[in-house]
Amino acid sequence: MQRRGHEAPAARARRVMIARRLRLTGPGGGALGATVLLCLVVVGALAPWLAPGDPLDMVARPLTAPFTDPRFPLGTDQLGRNVLAGLIHGARVSITVGGAAAAAAIGVGMVIGTCAGFAGGRLDEALMRVTEAFQTVPTFLLALALVSVLGASAANVVIAIGLSSWPPTARLVRAEVLRLRGADYVDAARVAGRAPLAIAFFEVLPGALQPVVALIGITVGEAILVESALAFLGLSDPNLISWGGMVANGRALLRSAAYLVIFPGIAIAIAVLAVTLAGDGLAARLGLTGVR
Amino acid sequence: MSVRPEAAPPSRPAWWRWLGRRVLQAVPVLIIVALGVFALLELAEGDAVDAYLAGIGAGDATFAAELRERYGLDDTLGARFVTYATRLAVLDLGHSVAFSRDVLSVITERLPNTLLMMVSAILLSSSLGVILGGVAAMRRGGLVDGAISVTALVLNAMPGFWLGLLGIILFAVKLRWLPIGGMSTLDGDFSATGRILDVARHLVLPVTTLALTYLALYVRLMRGAMIDAASSGWVTAARARGVPARRVTLRHIAYPALLPVVTMIGLQSGTLLGGSVVIETVFSIPGLGSLAFEAVTQRDLPLLAGILLAGTALVVVMNIVVDLVYGLLDPRVSLDAKARA
């Protein structure tokens, strides 16, 4: 990439962003984020017990205002569905879909980055052009197109986000693999006669993983946001309640029942914030970020 | 890139050579995206004819076969690709099922609105980010720094559609200061300036929403780059020469820190364009983003494919423009040298 004149400034900006990344917040941020994230995971896991029954069922009079009925502390929507139950069950969808999508994106990125960095030459050139192409296509447009072609289901949303969000990981892993490729222990493995693929994935990749940790928080947060935006546009599993879908549902009553829009949005923001902070704290713990 | 004592303005032919090269460099990316879009179209269940027949609500098997033959859809995969590629080469993006019109004409009709919104949002987001990031860097570790960083972080975590709806609830429904959506007042009878002001009023909320959701990146980048620059040798040297503190801050710390920000604008333009899908949908702005949503809901695959291609081309153009601006800002980069590189 260094040979290409136009890449230099982009590479420089990325370096400032990733390699010399400054911490987002102080030391307390990571712990706070991790605690909130843990709470959300527990709530999501215990959803069937915390809020029994189908959150899509009518349980009370429609449009019960929030903070009026202790049985429905956050009120009910226009179909008499319990908003709090929706939020609790929605945590499940947001966190599992967001997490799985981020895992898919990082997985694809690791495989492509390792192959490109380790193979070098034409394969590297070709894979990097593909990475560049995926980075040039507007991410959300790609995810939108993929979901609409594959069909709106939770699994397809995971695939769509995974396929549209892998390039940053691939670039980072490639750079690390390029750095490690010539290391003595890699040469030793070569001399020992290990297959190239085995060396690439079992010797080089583990060493390249640490900086990827710094990307986890951002990637998961981004995946949750994309999932919620897709759900907002109606591109999610219709049988699962999701925070983005709840916002879309409340949109029709913006004038009379704004709380239907406000509550699920707060839930999304809290989840994304928690994930970002926890990821940042984790990266700081591993010494991947500089001073604040 | 070449390091020179003084920046020489590039001569004209060199400038054109540079632009030519830069455009050529984008060709492989565009080809790969075109291939990907073709794969996506092939992956979809049913083809354009199915969608068309469903749209007009009629059609028998012979009519369908006739249409398929006319559009070359019953050929082998290879032949279908050749048809697709040759039509793409002359910018024929096919026929939109939902609009019963040429895809390209639908897209070019919507493009100006998105462009206006995107460019405004980019300028607002980056300039606000530069100012806030700069202030945070100068007050590093203090209360102001903390407040700016936390605000940026929280804005970053908010989904764009939700922030937009909050803006509508507050400024359009409760305070009634701004219109609830759309691009202009439909029954408005305005003079030329009145029309511009009307569009500007309609764009305040969507542009601000879009800008705020992408603000964090610029704040963080500017802050980091300034802290980086402050510890550099040239700043120490400038201080040693007795350059006034204010001038050191602006010229030796803030100015170099602008360069990564400019680059990030190019890298971010795709994300911003993606974000405009929900923002345009929320604010009912007839742009490329809401067009993408319409294409999805109406199962108009040729249109969706055309938008993907147009969006990619737009991002490529934005990146070339950003590179040009970068060349103007950074005295070390001369386009002459770039053309030779």
Interface residues (C-beta under 8 A of the other chain):
Chain A: R4 G5 H6 A8 P9 A10 R12 A13 R14 V16 M17 R20 R21 L22 L24 T25 G26 R129 V130 E132 A133 Q135 T136 V137 P138 T139 F140 L141 L142 A143 L144 A145 L146 S148 V149 L150 G221 L225 S228 A229 F232 L233 G234 L235 G244 V247 R251 L254 R255 A258 V261 I262 G265 I268 A269 I270 V272 L273 T276 L277 R292
Chain B: M1 R22 Q25 P28 V29 I32 V33 G36 L40 L43 A44 G141 G146 S149 V150 L153 V154 N156 A157 M158 P159 G160 F161 W162 L165 L166 I168 I169 V173 R220 L221 R223 G224 A225 I227 D228 L259 P260 V261 V262 T263 M264 G266 L267 G270 T271 L273 G274 G275 V277 V278 T281 V282 A292 F293 V296 T297 R299 L301 L304 A305 I307 L308 G311 T312 V315 V316 N319 D323 Y326 D330 V333 A337 K338 A341
